[in-house]
C-alpha cells in the first residue's frame, strides 16, 4: 500500500509534506493595520491632525499645515470627518482644504485642482456668489469667510501614512 502523504524534497534539502493536510493552517501574509502618526486621528483610513488651540485664517492654516509637513485636509468623505470631529473632539469650526475664491461654486484644492466629485453636492446650499472657504462645524460641511479665524484640520499624505505602516512608526 502506498503512503497517502509523502515528503517532497528539493536538492537543497528543503522538504514539504505533500499533499498538504487540510487540517493544518495555511500561512497567510500578515495583514497591515493602518496606523496614523502620533498626534493624529484615523477617520476612514485617512490621518488628520485637528488644530483647535490656534485659530487661523484659511490662508494661514494652509501655511501652518504645510510647515508641519502636512496639507490642509481634503478628506475622501468630508461629512464623515465633520461628524467624527463633532462627536469626539469639538463642535467648533475647523477649516478644511477647499475654496472657491477663483470662481464661485467651483471648489478647488489649495493646489488649484478640483476637489473629489462627491464634494460638489455640498455647494448647492451655498447662499451667496461670494468666494468662500469650506469649514466643518457641528458635524456639517459649510462655507464661510476665509478671513475669519477658525481651527483647522491638516492631513497626513497617503505616502507618509503608508511609510508609517511599513516601518511600524506611530
C-alpha positions in Angstrom: 0.0 0.0 0.0 1.3 3.4 -0.9 1.5 6.2 1.7 -1.2 8.8 1.4 1.3 11.5 2.2 4.9 11.8 1.1 7.7 14.3 1.7 8.9 16.1 -1.4 12.5 17.3 -1.1 14.5 19.7 -3.1 18.2 19.3 -3.7 18.8 22.0 -1.1 17.2 19.6 1.4 14.1 21.7 2.0 11.2 19.3 2.4 7.4 19.9 2.3 4.6 17.5 3.1 2.6 16.6 0.1 -0.4 16.8 -0.3 -0.8 19.5 2.4 -3.0 18.5 5.3 -6.4 20.1 5.1 -6.4 20.5 8.8 -3.1 22.3 9.0 -3.3 26.1 8.9 -2.2 27.7 5.7 0.2 30.6 6.4 -1.1 33.9 5.2 0.8 37.2 4.8 0.4 39.4 7.8 -2.4 42.0 7.3 -1.1 45.5 7.5 -3.1 47.6 10.0 -3.5 51.2 9.0 -1.9 53.4 11.6 -1.6 57.1 11.9 1.3 59.0 13.3 1.2 60.1 16.9 -0.9 63.3 17.4 -3.3 62.4 14.5 -6.6 60.7 14.3 -7.8 58.0 11.8 -11.0 58.7 10.1 -12.0 56.4 7.2 -8.4 55.2 6.8 -7.0 58.7 6.5 -4.9 60.5 9.1 -5.8 64.0 10.3 -4.4 66.5 12.8 -7.1 68.7 14.3 -5.8 72.1 15.5 -8.2 74.0 17.8 -5.9 76.0 20.1 -4.6 78.4 17.5 -7.4 79.8 15.2 -6.1 80.9 11.8 -7.4 82.4 8.6 -7.8 79.8 5.8 -4.5 81.0 4.2 -2.6 80.9 7.5 -4.0 77.4 8.2 -2.8 76.3 4.8 0.7 77.6 5.5 0.8 76.1 9.1 -0.2 72.7 7.8 2.5 72.9 5.1 5.2 74.0 7.6 4.3 70.9 9.6 4.8 68.6 6.5 1.0 68.2 6.1 -1.7 69.6 3.9 -4.9 71.3 4.7 -7.4 68.4 4.8 -9.1 67.1 1.7 -10.8 64.0 3.1 -12.4 61.5 0.8 -15.6 61.8 2.9 -15.8 65.3 4.4 -19.2 64.6 6.1 -17.6 61.6 7.9 -14.7 63.8 9.1 -17.1 66.5 10.2 -19.3 64.0 12.2 -16.2 62.4 13.8 -14.8 65.7 14.9 -18.1 66.9 16.2 -18.8 63.6 18.1 -15.3 63.1 19.6 -13.4 66.4 19.6 -15.4 69.7 19.3 -18.4 71.4 17.8 -16.2 74.4 16.9 -15.5 75.4 13.3 -12.4 74.0 11.5 -11.2 75.0 8.1 -10.6 72.2 5.6 -8.7 72.5 2.3 -11.2 73.6 -0.3 -12.3 77.1 -1.5 -14.0 78.7 -4.5 -12.2 82.0 -4.4 -11.2 81.9 -8.1 -14.7 81.2 -9.3 -17.9 81.0 -7.3 -19.2 77.4 -6.9 -16.1 75.9 -8.3 -14.5 74.1 -5.4 -10.7 73.8 -5.6 -7.9 72.3 -3.6 -5.1 74.6 -2.5 -3.1 73.3 -5.5 -5.9 74.5 -7.8 -7.0 71.0 -8.7 -10.8 70.3 -8.3 -12.0 68.5 -5.2 -13.4 65.0 -5.4 -16.7 64.8 -7.2 -18.7 63.8 -4.1 -17.8 67.2 -2.7 -19.8 69.1 -5.4 -23.0 68.1 -3.8 -22.1 70.2 -0.8 -22.1 73.5 -2.7 -25.8 73.5 -3.7 -26.8 75.1 -0.4 -24.4 78.0 -0.7 -26.4 81.2 -0.4 -24.0 83.7 -2.0 -21.9 84.0 -5.1 -19.1 85.4 -2.9 -16.0 83.3 -2.8 -15.7 81.3 0.4 -13.7 78.6 2.1 -15.0 75.4 3.4 -15.1 74.5 7.1 -16.7 71.9 9.2 -18.8 72.7 12.3 -21.5 70.8 14.2 -21.0 67.7 12.1 -21.6 69.6 8.8 -19.6 71.0 5.9 -20.2 74.7 5.4 -19.0 77.7 3.5 -17.6 80.7 5.3 -15.4 83.8 5.1 -11.8 82.8 4.5 -10.6 85.7 6.7 -12.4 84.8 9.9 -10.0 82.7 12.0 -11.1 79.2 12.9 -9.5 76.0 14.0 -8.2 73.8 11.1 -7.6 70.2 10.1 -4.4 69.1 8.5 -4.0 65.8 6.7 -1.1 63.4 6.6 -0.3 62.4 3.0 -1.1 58.9 1.9 2.5 58.2 1.2 3.5 59.3 4.7 0.8 57.1 6.2 2.0 54.1 4.2 5.6 54.8 5.3 4.4 54.7 8.9 2.6 51.5 8.3 5.5 49.7 6.8 8.0 51.0 9.3 5.8 50.4 12.3 6.1 54.1 13.4 3.2 55.6 15.2 
